[in-house]
């Protein structure tokens, strides 16, 4: 059995996304460590012993901050004789792989779980290709890549510098049992009318200002509508994004029609209240929130970007619109509002079927473990 170190940005990311994978590794007899920023771990959900390392992640562009974190992580890897380092998230994966380059003559294997490569839809030409080739450079020192996005793998595989045998698609996965209309519970939240909903942290790049503008236009013809945002601010530096959101809502005179839950564990119970799920993001990997809504048989309207367009592969399971196109978003919402009950039901059922076919959590975890085992 092996010693495996999981590296991610924050304790929130570990608690939210990585516990099932970690538990599977422990079940198989591996010794697991976790290095990330924070120490608020959900110990009750972890089935065995894990060593946690509090690793300060730079939240702003700072060479000093990055090199300090790289040095700290290098010490953790070297001093504890890890066999495999599994890096996750953008900052953490970059830091972990640079740390491993400095240990190039060791036998430590690098496994990169890409929840969305650094290059993405919302970059200009120069920025996109600069980061694209940074990813290719790092691939020379990475033993295996586990990519949630099929599109990312295709883009990298086209380049003659890339060893495509390192690239593997794992998709994404959510608990189809937790996100089932049979298992949701009632909440105390009072919300009325036609309910639009989105899930996520309130940060720039998530398209929330587009959403509030679209919602404002919708209320002119559908005044009995509400907007539910399941999420909130995770770190203080994003308070400005929340302030910008509320300022815009107040300017549009729709503040009283909007509810923000804050960060909650029972996302499914609030999501069950929605009539339509909106995913207005400008960039993503393969968004879990879209899968969660589809698993709850909600009609999803999402931006036509990486990840979302992979999940919503036909117009039978959801609707795509051009990012930033507020008029198209409003028209899509109105179209769904006018669907017959039968059409709404059918699309919801097809959406859940799509999740069950490719995005079940158990299958997702098994794919990760299968590929990680190859490099041990």
C-alpha positions, 0 to 999 in steps of 0.5 A: 500500500502507498502513502498518498498526499492530497493537495487542494486549495482550502479545507472547504474544497476537501470537505465538499469534493474529496471525502468520498475519494479519500475514504475509498483510498483508506478502505483500500489500505492506503495512508492518506494525508491532506495539505490545504489552507485551513483546519476546519475539516469534517472529521465525522465523514472521514472513515479513518485516520488522516494526517492534515497539514495547514498550508497557506495558499496565496490568494493574490498574485505574489511570487513570495507567497507562491515560493513560500508555499512551494517550499512548505509543501516540498518539506511536507512531501520529503519529510513524510516520504509520500509515494504519490501527490494528488494535486487539485484546484488551480493554485494548489495543482500549480504549487504541488507540481512545481514542488515536485519538479524540485524533487525530480530525482525522488520517486514521488509520483505526480497525479493531477486531478484537473477540475478545469485546466488553467486555460479556459473560455474567458481568456484573451488569445495571448493569456490563453496560449501562455497558460496552455503552454504552461500546462504542457510544460508541467505535463512533462513532470506529471505522471498522470492527469485525471481530467473532469473535462473531455474538452480539455483532454482533446485540446491538449491531445492535439499538441505534438508535445503532449504524451496523450497516454498520460491524459485520462477522463474521469468526468465528475460525479455527485450523489444521485441519492442525496440529490433525489426528489424522493429524499429532500426535506422541507425548509423553513424558507418562505419563497413565492412565485416562479423561482429561479435558482443558482448555486455557488460562491459569490465571486467575480466570473460566476455571471451573477450580475448577468443573472440579476440583470436578467431577473430584473427584465423578467420581473417586468413581465413576470412580477411574481418571480423570485431569485434564490441563490444557494451559497455566499461568500467563502473568504473576506476578500470576496465581500466586494462581489457580494456588495456589488451584487446587492448594489445592482439589485437595489439599483434595479429595485428587485432586492426584496425579490432575492434571497441568499442562503449563505453557505449551507450543507443541505443544498438539495433541500433549497434546490428543490424549491426551484422551478428553473436552475440557472448557471450563468458562469463565464468559466468552469470545469465540469460544474457539480451544481448543474449535475445536482440540479439535473439529478433533482429533475430541474430544468437547467439553463446554462452558459455554453462553456466548457463543462456545462456544454459537455453535460448538456449534450442535447436540448432534451436534457437542458438549455444552453445560451451564449455567456453574457447574452442577457436577452437570450437568457431572459428569452430562454427562461420565458420559453421554459415558463411556457412549457407544458407540465408534460414537457417540463416533466420529460426534460427533468426526467431526461436530465436525471437520466443523463446524470445516472448514465455518466455522473454518479459519485460512486463511478466517479470515485472508482475512476479516480482510484483506478487511475491513481492505482496505475502510478503507485 
